[in-house]
Amino acid sequence: GELCKIAILAGFGAADLEGFTRTSLRSLPGWAKILLVIVMTDFSLYWVHRCMHTPLLWRMHTFHHTIPELWWLAGARTSVTHLFLFAVPQILIGYYLLSLSPIEAGIAYSFAVVVNLWIHTNLWVNLGPLEWLLITPNFHRIHHGATGLGGRNFAFVFTIWDRMFGTYVDPGKLGKEFSVFS
């Protein structure tokens, strides 16, 4: 709980850079702003998601975890509060910090929708060496139901956050046979 609060406040403190930094970020080319919003939002949502698994916020997130089997629309199973808490960093980073144009925002947030559908599919996917960096449905399936591992694999796009903060579980080490819903 306290770690989540510190991380969120530090993130918003870092994002509230006045003058030069915000102006510099806003003047980046569109492709760079899109990439930056994806990375920054994934980092922020890692922490929001991790905080949703604390006793304080779990009631807002538990509905998302009540599915009996992971499938592509499972990511849409949310409460209004859950949806709001996940939207705040996306709006603050994209709109306030980077000033994305409507086209840039459309590309970035379309990517986010595709990622949400992708990580919730019930497919066993092998991306080879890219799995060191990118989330797969295998990675997120562990979070949703592997016995005793619901507090792991919180990230949505990049595995680096889980690796950095000690919440990473390698789906390759568990194999296809791991108990997803027991």
N, C-alpha and C positions, 0 to 999 in steps of 0.2 A: 504494500500500500504506500508506504512512505517513499520507497524507491521510485514508484510510478509518479508520485507527486513531484519529486525533485526533477525527474527526467522531463516531465511535461513543462514545468516552469523554466527549466534551463533551455529547452527547445524554443519556447516562446520568447524568452529573453534574448536568445541568439537571433531569432527571426526578427526581432524588433530593432534592427540596426538602422539608424537614421542616416539621411543624407547620402554620402558617397556610396556606401555598400548597396543600398536599395536601388539607387540610380544606376549603379554599375550592373547589377543583376538584371534590371529591366531593359538595359540596352544590349543585352546579349542577343545573338541571332535566335530566331524562333526555334530551330532544332535543339539548340543548347538549353533554352528555357524549358522545352518539353522534357528533355532528358533530366534536367535538374529537378523539375517538379516531380517526376517519377521517383527519383532517388530520395528526395527530401520527404515526400509524402509517404513512401514506403517505410522510411525510418520512423516518422511520426506515428503511422498506423501500427507499426510493430509495438510501440509503447502504449497506444490506446488499447490495442487488442490485449496486450499483456495485463494492463490495468483492468480490463473487463473480466479477467479471471481472478480478481481479488474479491474478497467477501463484500466489499462496498458496492461494486458494480456488477457482480455476477448475475443478479436478478434481471438486469437489463440485457444480458447476453445469453442467458441459459436457453431461451427459446430457440436460438440458432443451433444449439447443440442437441436438440431433442429429436432430430431426424433419425429414423432407424437405419438408414443407408445413405451414403454420400452420393449425390447426383447433381447435375449441372445447375439446377435452380436452387439448390440448398443455400447458396450464398445470399439469396433474396429473403430468406427466413429471418427476419429481424424485428425487433421492437422499434417503436418510433424513437425512443431515447438512444438506442444502439445506433440507429441510422444517423441521428443528429451528431452523436459523439464521433462517428467515423467521418462525417461530412466536414466538421469544423477545420481539421488540418488541411483538407483538400482545398477548401475555400480560402483560408488564410494564406496558404503558400501560393496557390495559383493566382488568386486575385490580388491580394494585398501585397505580398512580397515580390512576386515576379511580374505582375500586371500582364498576364497572358491575354492575347487577343482572343476574340471568340473562336477563330479557327484553331489557334494553338490549344485553347482550353478544350475544344471539341475533340481534338486528336488525343490529348492527354487523358481526358476522362473516358473516351471510347476505349482506350487502352485499358483503363482501370476496370471497365465493365467486362471486357474480354478476359482479363486476368481473373476476375471474380468467378466467371463461368468456368474457366479453365481449371482453377485449383479445386473446384468442387465437383469435377467430373469423376465418375467411377471408372477410370481407366488406369491401367498400369503402364506408365510411359517411361522410356529410357532415353534421356537426352545426351547420354555419354558424358564427355567432360564438362558440358554446360551445366550439368546438375550441381557442380561445385558452386555455381553462382546463382542459378535460377530455380525458383520454386516449381515443383511438379505436383500433380494430384497425389502422387505417392507420399510426398513430403507433408502435404496438408491433411491427408487421410489419417496420418499418425496423430495429429493434433485433435482430430474429431473423434477418435474412438479407440485408438490402441490402448489396451489396458494399462492404466497408470501413467499415460503419456499425454493427457489432455493439457497439461501445463507446459508443453513443449511446442516447437515449430510454429511460432506466432506470425512470422513475416508473410507477406503476400507476393512479392516479386523477387527479392534477393535473399539468399540464404545467409548472407554475411551478418545480418543483425543477430540472428539466432546463434551463429557461430561466435560472434563477439561477446554476447551477453550470457552465454552458457545454457541456452535453451534448445540447442540443436540436437536432433536425433536423426541419424542417417537411415533413410528407408532401405537402402541397399543392404545394410547390416541386419535388418529385421527380415527381409525377404518378403515374397508375395504371401507367404503363409501367416504373417503376423495377424494376431487376433484384432480385428478392427472393431467389432461391436460384440462385446461379450458381457 
